[in-house]
Amino acid sequence: MSAAVHALGTLVCAVHILDPGERVPVVLVAGTEVTDPAVAEQITNPRCWQDGVPPSPKAATTSARKAKSA
């Protein structure tokens, strides 16, 4: 069963980043919903994000899963 993935933000323009896993150049187009915190932290220009607000670092580190108790 897959967990729901929460988008950190939506892009309003194309951006060039490096894929966090493979370290290859990737172009994300306008309208892309960014769900990976490692991708979101590479997009530093606020004008690239919908409403001109980049995701906060706190939102980028929040997981949709609950931590297991010990």
PDB file of N, CA, C, O and CB in Angstrom:
ATOM      1  N   MET A   1       0.853  -1.174   0.000  1.00  0.00           N
ATOM      2  CA  MET A   1       0.000   0.000   0.000  1.00  0.00           C
ATOM      3  C   MET A   1       0.897   1.235   0.000  1.00  0.00           C
ATOM      4  O   MET A   1       1.837   1.311   0.792  1.00  0.00           O
ATOM      5  CB  MET A   1      -0.970  -0.001   1.228  1.00  0.00           C
ATOM      6  N   SER A   2       0.629   2.185  -0.858  1.00  0.00           N
ATOM      7  CA  SER A   2       1.455   3.383  -0.936  1.00  0.00           C
ATOM      8  C   SER A   2       0.857   4.492  -0.082  1.00  0.00           C
ATOM      9  O   SER A   2      -0.360   4.618   0.052  1.00  0.00           O
ATOM     10  CB  SER A   2       1.601   3.848  -2.395  1.00  0.00           C
ATOM     11  N   ALA A   3       1.745   5.286   0.484  1.00  0.00           N
ATOM     12  CA  ALA A   3       1.332   6.427   1.283  1.00  0.00           C
ATOM     13  C   ALA A   3       1.051   7.609   0.362  1.00  0.00           C
ATOM     14  O   ALA A   3       1.640   7.718  -0.713  1.00  0.00           O
ATOM     15  CB  ALA A   3       2.413   6.789   2.331  1.00  0.00           C
ATOM     16  N   ALA A   4       0.165   8.479   0.777  1.00  0.00           N
ATOM     17  CA  ALA A   4      -0.122   9.680  -0.004  1.00  0.00           C
ATOM     18  C   ALA A   4       1.111  10.576   0.000  1.00  0.00           C
ATOM     19  O   ALA A   4       1.753  10.761   1.033  1.00  0.00           O
ATOM     20  CB  ALA A   4      -1.362  10.439   0.563  1.00  0.00           C
ATOM     21  N   VAL A   5       1.431  11.125  -1.161  1.00  0.00           N
ATOM     22  CA  VAL A   5       2.593  11.997  -1.280  1.00  0.00           C
ATOM     23  C   VAL A   5       2.101  13.431  -1.343  1.00  0.00           C
ATOM     24  O   VAL A   5       1.266  13.782  -2.176  1.00  0.00           O
ATOM     25  CB  VAL A   5       3.451  11.639  -2.535  1.00  0.00           C
ATOM     26  N   HIS A   6       2.630  14.249  -0.454  1.00  0.00           N
ATOM     27  CA  HIS A   6       2.221  15.648  -0.370  1.00  0.00           C
ATOM     28  C   HIS A   6       3.197  16.498  -1.176  1.00  0.00           C
ATOM     29  O   HIS A   6       4.408  16.423  -0.972  1.00  0.00           O
ATOM     30  CB  HIS A   6       2.161  16.126   1.111  1.00  0.00           C
ATOM     31  N   ALA A   7       2.673  17.299  -2.083  1.00  0.00           N
ATOM     32  CA  ALA A   7       3.525  18.195  -2.869  1.00  0.00           C
ATOM     33  C   ALA A   7       4.032  19.328  -1.980  1.00  0.00           C
ATOM     34  O   ALA A   7       3.275  19.928  -1.218  1.00  0.00           O
ATOM     35  CB  ALA A   7       2.751  18.766  -4.093  1.00  0.00           C
ATOM     36  N   LEU A   8       5.327  19.604  -2.095  1.00  0.00           N
ATOM     37  CA  LEU A   8       5.922  20.706  -1.338  1.00  0.00           C
ATOM     38  C   LEU A   8       5.632  22.043  -1.996  1.00  0.00           C
ATOM     39  O   LEU A   8       5.614  23.080  -1.331  1.00  0.00           O
ATOM     40  CB  LEU A   8       7.429  20.509  -1.202  1.00  0.00           C
ATOM     41  N   GLY A   9       5.406  22.019  -3.299  1.00  0.00           N
ATOM     42  CA  GLY A   9       5.122  23.228  -4.042  1.00  0.00           C
ATOM     43  C   GLY A   9       4.984  22.927  -5.521  1.00  0.00           C
ATOM     44  O   GLY A   9       5.312  21.832  -5.977  1.00  0.00           O
ATOM     45  N   THR A  10       4.494  23.914  -6.271  1.00  0.00           N
ATOM     46  CA  THR A  10       4.308  23.773  -7.712  1.00  0.00           C
ATOM     47  C   THR A  10       5.149  24.826  -8.411  1.00  0.00           C
ATOM     48  O   THR A  10       5.210  25.979  -7.986  1.00  0.00           O
ATOM     49  CB  THR A  10       2.806  23.906  -8.106  1.00  0.00           C
ATOM     50  N   LEU A  11       5.799  24.408  -9.496  1.00  0.00           N
ATOM     51  CA  LEU A  11       6.651  25.322 -10.245  1.00  0.00           C
ATOM     52  C   LEU A  11       5.846  26.138 -11.244  1.00  0.00           C
ATOM     53  O   LEU A  11       4.880  25.640 -11.822  1.00  0.00           O
ATOM     54  CB  LEU A  11       7.746  24.553 -10.963  1.00  0.00           C
ATOM     55  N   VAL A  12       6.242  27.393 -11.450  1.00  0.00           N
ATOM     56  CA  VAL A  12       5.570  28.254 -12.428  1.00  0.00           C
ATOM     57  C   VAL A  12       6.449  28.511 -13.646  1.00  0.00           C
ATOM     58  O   VAL A  12       6.038  29.191 -14.585  1.00  0.00           O
ATOM     59  CB  VAL A  12       5.179  29.582 -11.783  1.00  0.00           C
ATOM     60  N   CYS A  13       7.664  27.961 -13.623  1.00  0.00           N
ATOM     61  CA  CYS A  13       8.566  28.093 -14.766  1.00  0.00           C
ATOM     62  C   CYS A  13       9.457  26.852 -14.812  1.00  0.00           C
ATOM     63  O   CYS A  13       9.503  26.075 -13.859  1.00  0.00           O
ATOM     64  CB  CYS A  13       9.425  29.407 -14.670  1.00  0.00           C
ATOM     65  N   ALA A  14      10.155  26.678 -15.915  1.00  0.00           N
ATOM     66  CA  ALA A  14      11.074  25.553 -16.036  1.00  0.00           C
ATOM     67  C   ALA A  14      12.336  25.824 -15.223  1.00  0.00           C
ATOM     68  O   ALA A  14      12.824  26.953 -15.179  1.00  0.00           O
ATOM     69  CB  ALA A  14      11.429  25.294 -17.517  1.00  0.00           C
ATOM     70  N   VAL A  15      12.861  24.781 -14.579  1.00  0.00           N
ATOM     71  CA  VAL A  15      14.102  24.887 -13.819  1.00  0.00           C
ATOM     72  C   VAL A  15      15.020  23.720 -14.169  1.00  0.00           C
ATOM     73  O   VAL A  15      14.563  22.635 -14.530  1.00  0.00           O
ATOM     74  CB  VAL A  15      13.814  24.918 -12.296  1.00  0.00           C
ATOM     75  N   HIS A  16      16.302  23.963 -14.057  1.00  0.00           N
ATOM     76  CA  HIS A  16      17.316  22.942 -14.306  1.00  0.00           C
ATOM     77  C   HIS A  16      17.909  22.542 -12.957  1.00  0.00           C
ATOM     78  O   HIS A  16      18.359  23.397 -12.194  1.00  0.00           O
ATOM     79  CB  HIS A  16      18.433  23.461 -15.292  1.00  0.00           C
ATOM     80  N   ILE A  17      17.908  21.243 -12.665  1.00  0.00           N
ATOM     81  CA  ILE A  17      18.467  20.733 -11.409  1.00  0.00           C
ATOM     82  C   ILE A  17      19.297  19.490 -11.710  1.00  0.00           C
ATOM     83  O   ILE A  17      19.362  19.035 -12.852  1.00  0.00           O
ATOM     84  CB  ILE A  17      17.337  20.409 -10.375  1.00  0.00           C
ATOM     85  N   LEU A  18      19.928  18.951 -10.676  1.00  0.00           N
ATOM     86  CA  LEU A  18      20.580  17.650 -10.775  1.00  0.00           C
ATOM     87  C   LEU A  18      19.703  16.645 -10.043  1.00  0.00           C
ATOM     88  O   LEU A  18      19.279  16.890  -8.914  1.00  0.00           O
ATOM     89  CB  LEU A  18      22.038  17.682 -10.182  1.00  0.00           C
ATOM     90  N   ASP A  19      19.430  15.505 -10.690  1.00  0.00           N
ATOM     91  CA  ASP A  19      18.670  14.444 -10.054  1.00  0.00           C
ATOM     92  C   ASP A  19      19.408  14.040  -8.778  1.00  0.00           C
ATOM     93  O   ASP A  19      20.594  13.716  -8.840  1.00  0.00           O
ATOM     94  CB  ASP A  19      18.478  13.221 -11.019  1.00  0.00           C
ATOM     95  N   PRO A  20      18.738  14.050  -7.626  1.00  0.00           N
ATOM     96  CA  PRO A  20      19.415  13.763  -6.361  1.00  0.00           C
ATOM     97  C   PRO A  20      20.003  12.352  -6.288  1.00  0.00           C
ATOM     98  O   PRO A  20      21.021  12.147  -5.627  1.00  0.00           O
ATOM     99  CB  PRO A  20      18.454  13.959  -5.223  1.00  0.00           C
ATOM    100  N   GLY A  21      19.390  11.394  -6.942  1.00  0.00           N
ATOM    101  CA  GLY A  21      19.866  10.018  -6.872  1.00  0.00           C
ATOM    102  C   GLY A  21      20.952   9.700  -7.873  1.00  0.00           C
ATOM    103  O   GLY A  21      21.965   9.088  -7.531  1.00  0.00           O
ATOM    104  N   GLU A  22      20.743  10.115  -9.108  1.00  0.00           N
ATOM    105  CA  GLU A  22      21.665   9.757 -10.181  1.00  0.00           C
ATOM    106  C   GLU A  22      22.653  10.856 -10.533  1.00  0.00           C
ATOM    107  O   GLU A  22      23.611  10.610 -11.267  1.00  0.00           O
ATOM    108  CB  GLU A  22      20.893   9.389 -11.397  1.00  0.00           C
ATOM    109  N   ARG A  23      22.436  12.078 -10.018  1.00  0.00           N
ATOM    110  CA  ARG A  23      23.322  13.227 -10.270  1.00  0.00           C
ATOM    111  C   ARG A  23      23.457  13.545 -11.762  1.00  0.00           C
ATOM    112  O   ARG A  23      24.544  13.872 -12.239  1.00  0.00           O
ATOM    113  CB  ARG A  23      24.703  12.957  -9.680  1.00  0.00           C
ATOM    114  N   VAL A  24      22.349  13.447 -12.487  1.00  0.00           N
ATOM    115  CA  VAL A  24      22.319  13.820 -13.899  1.00  0.00           C
ATOM    116  C   VAL A  24      21.424  15.047 -14.049  1.00  0.00           C
ATOM    117  O   VAL A  24      20.485  15.215 -13.271  1.00  0.00           O
ATOM    118  CB  VAL A  24      21.807  12.635 -14.793  1.00  0.00           C
ATOM    119  N   PRO A  25      21.696  15.912 -15.034  1.00  0.00           N
ATOM    120  CA  PRO A  25      20.865  17.101 -15.235  1.00  0.00           C
ATOM    121  C   PRO A  25      19.423  16.730 -15.614  1.00  0.00           C
ATOM    122  O   PRO A  25      19.185  15.817 -16.404  1.00  0.00           O
ATOM    123  CB  PRO A  25      21.479  17.991 -16.324  1.00  0.00           C
ATOM    124  N   VAL A  26      18.477  17.463 -15.028  1.00  0.00           N
ATOM    125  CA  VAL A  26      17.051  17.256 -15.278  1.00  0.00           C
ATOM    126  C   VAL A  26      16.405  18.627 -15.447  1.00  0.00           C
ATOM    127  O   VAL A  26      16.779  19.584 -14.769  1.00  0.00           O
ATOM    128  CB  VAL A  26      16.371  16.444 -14.111  1.00  0.00           C
ATOM    129  N   VAL A  27      15.437  18.719 -16.351  1.00  0.00           N
ATOM    130  CA  VAL A  27      14.659  19.943 -16.516  1.00  0.00           C
ATOM    131  C   VAL A  27      13.242  19.664 -16.023  1.00  0.00           C
ATOM    132  O   VAL A  27      12.579  18.748 -16.511  1.00  0.00           O
ATOM    133  CB  VAL A  27      14.659  20.430 -18.012  1.00  0.00           C
ATOM    134  N   LEU A  28      12.786  20.446 -15.067  1.00  0.00           N
ATOM    135  CA  LEU A  28      11.414  20.359 -14.581  1.00  0.00           C
ATOM    136  C   LEU A  28      10.635  21.502 -15.218  1.00  0.00           C
ATOM    137  O   LEU A  28      11.082  22.648 -15.192  1.00  0.00           O
ATOM    138  CB  LEU A  28      11.347  20.421 -13.007  1.00  0.00           C
ATOM    139  N   VAL A  29       9.484  21.200 -15.786  1.00  0.00           N
ATOM    140  CA  VAL A  29       8.700  22.208 -16.497  1.00  0.00           C
ATOM    141  C   VAL A  29       7.673  22.855 -15.580  1.00  0.00           C
ATOM    142  O   VAL A  29       7.377  22.352 -14.496  1.00  0.00           O
ATOM    143  CB  VAL A  29       8.004  21.586 -17.706  1.00  0.00           C
ATOM    144  N   ALA A  30       7.141  23.971 -16.035  1.00  0.00           N
ATOM    145  CA  ALA A  30       6.103  24.679 -15.284  1.00  0.00           C
ATOM    146  C   ALA A  30       4.922  23.737 -15.049  1.00  0.00           C
ATOM    147  O   ALA A  30       4.533  22.975 -15.934  1.00  0.00           O
ATOM    148  CB  ALA A  30       5.643  25.965 -16.040  1.00  0.00           C
ATOM    149  N   GLY A  31       4.363  23.803 -13.844  1.00  0.00           N
ATOM    150  CA  GLY A  31       3.235  22.951 -13.488  1.00  0.00           C
ATOM    151  C   GLY A  31       3.647  21.692 -12.746  1.00  0.00           C
ATOM    152  O   GLY A  31       2.788  20.960 -12.253  1.00  0.00           O
ATOM    153  N   THR A  32       4.947  21.425 -12.658  1.00  0.00           N
ATOM    154  CA  THR A  32       5.423  20.239 -11.948  1.00  0.00           C
ATOM    155  C   THR A  32       5.220  20.416 -10.449  1.00  0.00           C
ATOM    156  O   THR A  32       5.596  21.443  -9.883  1.00  0.00           O
ATOM    157  CB  THR A  32       6.912  19.970 -12.263  1.00  0.00           C
ATOM    158  N   GLU A  33       4.623  19.411  -9.807  1.00  0.00           N
ATOM    159  CA  GLU A  33       4.488  19.422  -8.356  1.00  0.00           C
ATOM    160  C   GLU A  33       5.710  18.737  -7.769  1.00  0.00           C
ATOM    161  O   GLU A  33       5.950  17.557  -8.028  1.00  0.00           O
ATOM    162  CB  GLU A  33       3.167  18.718  -7.895  1.00  0.00           C
ATOM    163  N   VAL A  34       6.476  19.465  -6.989  1.00  0.00           N
ATOM    164  CA  VAL A  34       7.697  18.939  -6.395  1.00  0.00           C
ATOM    165  C   VAL A  34       7.350  18.257  -5.074  1.00  0.00           C
ATOM    166  O   VAL A  34       6.768  18.868  -4.178  1.00  0.00           O
ATOM    167  CB  VAL A  34       8.748  20.070  -6.179  1.00  0.00           C
ATOM    168  N   THR A  35       7.718  16.973  -4.970  1.00  0.00           N
ATOM    169  CA  THR A  35       7.433  16.206  -3.762  1.00  0.00           C
ATOM    170  C   THR A  35       8.697  15.781  -3.026  1.00  0.00           C
ATOM    171  O   THR A  35       8.630  15.378  -1.864  1.00  0.00           O
ATOM    172  CB  THR A  35       6.618  14.988  -4.110  1.00  0.00           C
ATOM    173  N   ASP A  36       9.841  15.867  -3.686  1.00  0.00           N
ATOM    174  CA  ASP A  36      11.106  15.430  -3.100  1.00  0.00           C
ATOM    175  C   ASP A  36      11.830  16.616  -2.456  1.00  0.00           C
ATOM    176  O   ASP A  36      12.146  17.585  -3.146  1.00  0.00           O
ATOM    177  CB  ASP A  36      12.001  14.769  -4.173  1.00  0.00           C
ATOM    178  N   PRO A  37      12.098  16.557  -1.150  1.00  0.00           N
ATOM    179  CA  PRO A  37      12.796  17.656  -0.479  1.00  0.00           C
ATOM    180  C   PRO A  37      14.180  17.934  -1.067  1.00  0.00           C
ATOM    181  O   PRO A  37      14.617  19.085  -1.086  1.00  0.00           O
ATOM    182  CB  PRO A  37      12.929  17.351   0.993  1.00  0.00           C
ATOM    183  N   ALA A  38      14.870  16.908  -1.543  1.00  0.00           N
ATOM    184  CA  ALA A  38      16.199  17.094  -2.135  1.00  0.00           C
ATOM    185  C   ALA A  38      16.114  17.891  -3.430  1.00  0.00           C
ATOM    186  O   ALA A  38      17.046  18.618  -3.775  1.00  0.00           O
ATOM    187  CB  ALA A  38      16.864  15.736  -2.398  1.00  0.00           C
ATOM    188  N   VAL A  39      15.015  17.761  -4.139  1.00  0.00           N
ATOM    189  CA  VAL A  39      14.797  18.551  -5.361  1.00  0.00           C
ATOM    190  C   VAL A  39      14.413  19.975  -4.971  1.00  0.00           C
ATOM    191  O   VAL A  39      14.937  20.934  -5.538  1.00  0.00           O
ATOM    192  CB  VAL A  39      13.688  17.905  -6.262  1.00  0.00           C
ATOM    193  N   ALA A  40      13.513  20.121  -4.020  1.00  0.00           N
ATOM    194  CA  ALA A  40      13.031  21.445  -3.605  1.00  0.00           C
ATOM    195  C   ALA A  40      14.160  22.333  -3.098  1.00  0.00           C
ATOM    196  O   ALA A  40      14.151  23.538  -3.349  1.00  0.00           O
ATOM    197  CB  ALA A  40      11.972  21.302  -2.522  1.00  0.00           C
ATOM    198  N   GLU A  41      15.123  21.765  -2.397  1.00  0.00           N
ATOM    199  CA  GLU A  41      16.196  22.597  -1.847  1.00  0.00           C
ATOM    200  C   GLU A  41      17.138  23.123  -2.931  1.00  0.00           C
ATOM    201  O   GLU A  41      17.877  24.078  -2.693  1.00  0.00           O
ATOM    202  CB  GLU A  41      16.990  21.807  -0.821  1.00  0.00           C
ATOM    203  N   GLN A  42      17.121  22.513  -4.112  1.00  0.00           N
ATOM    204  CA  GLN A  42      17.954  23.004  -5.213  1.00  0.00           C
ATOM    205  C   GLN A  42      17.330  24.207  -5.915  1.00  0.00           C
ATOM    206  O   GLN A  42      18.034  24.946  -6.603  1.00  0.00           O
ATOM    207  CB  GLN A  42      18.194  21.892  -6.222  1.00  0.00           C
ATOM    208  N   ILE A  43      16.034  24.415  -5.756  1.00  0.00           N
ATOM    209  CA  ILE A  43      15.324  25.501  -6.439  1.00  0.00           C
ATOM    210  C   ILE A  43      15.233  26.674  -5.469  1.00  0.00           C
ATOM    211  O   ILE A  43      14.311  26.766  -4.658  1.00  0.00           O
ATOM    212  CB  ILE A  43      13.890  25.046  -6.923  1.00  0.00           C
ATOM    213  N   THR A  44      16.209  27.561  -5.574  1.00  0.00           N
ATOM    214  CA  THR A  44      16.345  28.628  -4.582  1.00  0.00           C
ATOM    215  C   THR A  44      15.689  29.949  -4.974  1.00  0.00           C
ATOM    216  O   THR A  44      15.519  30.826  -4.127  1.00  0.00           O
ATOM    217  CB  THR A  44      17.785  28.867  -4.319  1.00  0.00           C
ATOM    218  N   ASN A  45      15.320  30.103  -6.236  1.00  0.00           N
ATOM    219  CA  ASN A  45      14.707  31.355  -6.677  1.00  0.00           C
ATOM    220  C   ASN A  45      13.211  31.334  -6.328  1.00  0.00           C
ATOM    221  O   ASN A  45      12.476  30.494  -6.846  1.00  0.00           O
ATOM    222  CB  ASN A  45      14.919  31.568  -8.216  1.00  0.00           C
ATOM    223  N   PRO A  46      12.754  32.241  -5.464  1.00  0.00           N
ATOM    224  CA  PRO A  46      11.340  32.247  -5.073  1.00  0.00           C
ATOM    225  C   PRO A  46      10.383  32.449  -6.250  1.00  0.00           C
ATOM    226  O   PRO A  46       9.234  32.009  -6.196  1.00  0.00           O
ATOM    227  CB  PRO A  46      11.104  33.329  -4.053  1.00  0.00           C
ATOM    228  N   ARG A  47      10.852  33.114  -7.317  1.00  0.00           N
ATOM    229  CA  ARG A  47       9.976  33.361  -8.466  1.00  0.00           C
ATOM    230  C   ARG A  47       9.663  32.085  -9.244  1.00  0.00           C
ATOM    231  O   ARG A  47       8.786  32.100 -10.108  1.00  0.00           O
ATOM    232  CB  ARG A  47      10.614  34.379  -9.396  1.00  0.00           C
ATOM    233  N   CYS A  48      10.342  31.004  -8.965  1.00  0.00           N
ATOM    234  CA  CYS A  48      10.068  29.725  -9.630  1.00  0.00           C
ATOM    235  C   CYS A  48       8.870  29.003  -9.017  1.00  0.00           C
ATOM    236  O   CYS A  48       8.289  28.113  -9.638  1.00  0.00           O
ATOM    237  CB  CYS A  48      11.297  28.825  -9.561  1.00  0.00           C
ATOM    238  N   TRP A  49       8.511  29.387  -7.814  1.00  0.00           N
ATOM    239  CA  TRP A  49       7.446  28.708  -7.081  1.00  0.00           C
ATOM    240  C   TRP A  49       6.116  29.445  -7.214  1.00  0.00           C
ATOM    241  O   TRP A  49       6.075  30.671  -7.314  1.00  0.00           O
ATOM    242  CB  TRP A  49       7.822  28.575  -5.610  1.00  0.00           C
ATOM    243  N   GLN A  50       5.037  28.677  -7.212  1.00  0.00           N
ATOM    244  CA  GLN A  50       3.700  29.263  -7.249  1.00  0.00           C
ATOM    245  C   GLN A  50       3.555  30.174  -6.033  1.00  0.00           C
ATOM    246  O   GLN A  50       3.988  29.815  -4.938  1.00  0.00           O
ATOM    247  CB  GLN A  50       2.585  28.153  -7.267  1.00  0.00           C
ATOM    248  N   ASP A  51       2.964  31.321  -6.209  1.00  0.00           N
ATOM    249  CA  ASP A  51       2.774  32.348  -5.173  1.00  0.00           C
ATOM    250  C   ASP A  51       4.095  32.967  -4.719  1.00  0.00           C
ATOM    251  O   ASP A  51       4.109  33.741  -3.762  1.00  0.00           O
ATOM    252  CB  ASP A  51       2.054  31.749  -3.970  1.00  0.00           C
ATOM    253  N   GLY A  52       5.207  32.643  -5.387  1.00  0.00           N
ATOM    254  CA  GLY A  52       6.496  33.234  -5.045  1.00  0.00           C
ATOM    255  C   GLY A  52       7.039  32.822  -3.694  1.00  0.00           C
ATOM    256  O   GLY A  52       7.887  33.511  -3.128  1.00  0.00           O
ATOM    257  N   VAL A  53       6.555  31.699  -3.169  1.00  0.00           N
ATOM    258  CA  VAL A  53       6.980  31.242  -1.851  1.00  0.00           C
ATOM    259  C   VAL A  53       7.581  29.844  -1.961  1.00  0.00           C
ATOM    260  O   VAL A  53       6.868  28.877  -2.230  1.00  0.00           O
ATOM    261  CB  VAL A  53       5.793  31.250  -0.858  1.00  0.00           C
ATOM    262  N   PRO A  54       8.906  29.739  -1.749  1.00  0.00           N
ATOM    263  CA  PRO A  54       9.512  28.406  -1.778  1.00  0.00           C
ATOM    264  C   PRO A  54       9.094  27.606  -0.552  1.00  0.00           C
ATOM    265  O   PRO A  54       8.727  28.193   0.466  1.00  0.00           O
ATOM    266  CB  PRO A  54      11.046  28.507  -1.850  1.00  0.00           C
ATOM    267  N   PRO A  55       9.142  26.283  -0.625  1.00  0.00           N
ATOM    268  CA  PRO A  55       8.795  25.481   0.553  1.00  0.00           C
ATOM    269  C   PRO A  55       9.767  25.775   1.690  1.00  0.00           C
ATOM    270  O   PRO A  55      10.957  25.991   1.461  1.00  0.00           O
ATOM    271  CB  PRO A  55       8.806  23.969   0.213  1.00  0.00           C
ATOM    272  N   SER A  56       9.260  25.782   2.897  1.00  0.00           N
ATOM    273  CA  SER A  56      10.128  26.031   4.047  1.00  0.00           C
ATOM    274  C   SER A  56      10.978  24.791   4.315  1.00  0.00           C
ATOM    275  O   SER A  56      10.558  23.676   4.004  1.00  0.00           O
ATOM    276  CB  SER A  56       9.291  26.409   5.306  1.00  0.00           C
ATOM    277  N   PRO A  57      12.168  24.973   4.888  1.00  0.00           N
ATOM    278  CA  PRO A  57      13.004  23.817   5.207  1.00  0.00           C
ATOM    279  C   PRO A  57      12.296  22.835   6.135  1.00  0.00           C
ATOM    280  O   PRO A  57      12.509  21.626   6.041  1.00  0.00           O
ATOM    281  CB  PRO A  57      14.305  24.276   5.841  1.00  0.00           C
ATOM    282  N   LYS A  58      11.452  23.351   7.033  1.00  0.00           N
ATOM    283  CA  LYS A  58      10.703  22.473   7.946  1.00  0.00           C
ATOM    284  C   LYS A  58       9.736  21.592   7.162  1.00  0.00           C
ATOM    285  O   LYS A  58       9.608  20.404   7.460  1.00  0.00           O
ATOM    286  CB  LYS A  58       9.930  23.306   8.999  1.00  0.00           C
ATOM    287  N   ALA A  59       9.052  22.158   6.160  1.00  0.00           N
ATOM    288  CA  ALA A  59       8.110  21.379   5.348  1.00  0.00           C
ATOM    289  C   ALA A  59       8.849  20.352   4.517  1.00  0.00           C
ATOM    290  O   ALA A  59       8.321  19.272   4.252  1.00  0.00           O
ATOM    291  CB  ALA A  59       7.285  22.298   4.437  1.00  0.00           C
ATOM    292  N   ALA A  60      10.060  20.673   4.104  1.00  0.00           N
ATOM    293  CA  ALA A  60      10.835  19.767   3.266  1.00  0.00           C
ATOM    294  C   ALA A  60      11.317  18.548   4.042  1.00  0.00           C
ATOM    295  O   ALA A  60      11.566  17.503   3.441  1.00  0.00           O
ATOM    296  CB  ALA A  60      12.020  20.497   2.666  1.00  0.00           C
ATOM    297  N   THR A  61      11.454  18.654   5.353  1.00  0.00           N
ATOM    298  CA  THR A  61      11.944  17.525   6.129  1.00  0.00           C
ATOM    299  C   THR A  61      10.830  16.740   6.785  1.00  0.00           C
ATOM    300  O   THR A  61      11.088  15.701   7.392  1.00  0.00           O
ATOM    301  CB  THR A  61      12.901  17.999   7.172  1.00  0.00           C
ATOM    302  N   THR A  62       9.600  17.208   6.680  1.00  0.00           N
ATOM    303  CA  THR A  62       8.475  16.510   7.279  1.00  0.00           C
ATOM    304  C   THR A  62       8.104  15.313   6.424  1.00  0.00           C
ATOM    305  O   THR A  62       7.956  15.432   5.207  1.00  0.00           O
ATOM    306  CB  THR A  62       7.271  17.451   7.447  1.00  0.00           C
ATOM    307  N   SER A  63       7.956  14.170   7.052  1.00  0.00           N
ATOM    308  CA  SER A  63       7.619  12.944   6.339  1.00  0.00           C
ATOM    309  C   SER A  63       6.134  12.656   6.472  1.00  0.00           C
ATOM    310  O   SER A  63       5.509  13.020   7.468  1.00  0.00           O
ATOM    311  CB  SER A  63       8.446  11.761   6.866  1.00  0.00           C
ATOM    312  N   ALA A  64       5.572  11.998   5.461  1.00  0.00           N
ATOM    313  CA  ALA A  64       4.168  11.624   5.496  1.00  0.00           C
ATOM    314  C   ALA A  64       3.953  10.402   6.384  1.00  0.00           C
ATOM    315  O   ALA A  64       2.823  10.111   6.775  1.00  0.00           O
ATOM    316  CB  ALA A  64       3.656  11.349   4.085  1.00  0.00           C
ATOM    317  N   ARG A  65       5.028   9.689   6.702  1.00  0.00           N
ATOM    318  CA  ARG A  65       4.930   8.490   7.530  1.00  0.00           C
ATOM    319  C   ARG A  65       5.187   8.826   8.986  1.00  0.00           C
ATOM    320  O   ARG A  65       5.910   9.767   9.314  1.00  0.00           O
ATOM    321  CB  ARG A  65       5.914   7.420   7.052  1.00  0.00           C
ATOM    322  N   LYS A  66       4.577   8.031   9.846  1.00  0.00           N
ATOM    323  CA  LYS A  66       4.810   8.179  11.273  1.00  0.00           C
ATOM    324  C   LYS A  66       6.036   7.353  11.652  1.00  0.00           C
ATOM    325  O   LYS A  66       6.287   6.293  11.080  1.00  0.00           O
ATOM    326  CB  LYS A  66       3.561   7.741  12.097  1.00  0.00           C
ATOM    327  N   ALA A  67       6.784   7.847  12.610  1.00  0.00           N
ATOM    328  CA  ALA A  67       7.959   7.123  13.086  1.00  0.00           C
ATOM    329  C   ALA A  67       7.515   5.911  13.881  1.00  0.00           C
ATOM    330  O   ALA A  67       6.510   5.951  14.591  1.00  0.00           O
ATOM    331  CB  ALA A  67       8.866   8.034  13.943  1.00  0.00           C
ATOM    332  N   LYS A  68       8.280   4.821  13.753  1.00  0.00           N
ATOM    333  CA  LYS A  68       7.981   3.632  14.524  1.00  0.00           C
ATOM    334  C   LYS A  68       8.425   3.838  15.970  1.00  0.00           C
ATOM    335  O   LYS A  68       9.466   4.440  16.233  1.00  0.00           O
ATOM    336  CB  LYS A  68       8.666   2.394  13.909  1.00  0.00           C
ATOM    337  N   SER A  69       7.627   3.334  16.891  1.00  0.00           N
ATOM    338  CA  SER A  69       8.020   3.431  18.289  1.00  0.00           C
ATOM    339  C   SER A  69       8.979   2.290  18.605  1.00  0.00           C
ATOM    340  O   SER A  69       8.890   1.205  18.030  1.00  0.00           O
ATOM    341  CB  SER A  69       6.776   3.395  19.227  1.00  0.00           C
ATOM    342  N   ALA A  70       9.888   2.553  19.524  1.00  0.00           N
ATOM    343  CA  ALA A  70      10.930   1.563  19.835  1.00  0.00           C
ATOM    344  C   ALA A  70      10.413   0.448  20.706  1.00  0.00           C
ATOM    345  O   ALA A  70      11.166  -0.462  21.055  1.00  0.00           O
ATOM    346  CB  ALA A  70      12.100   2.226  20.517  1.00  0.00           C
TER     347      ALA A  70
END
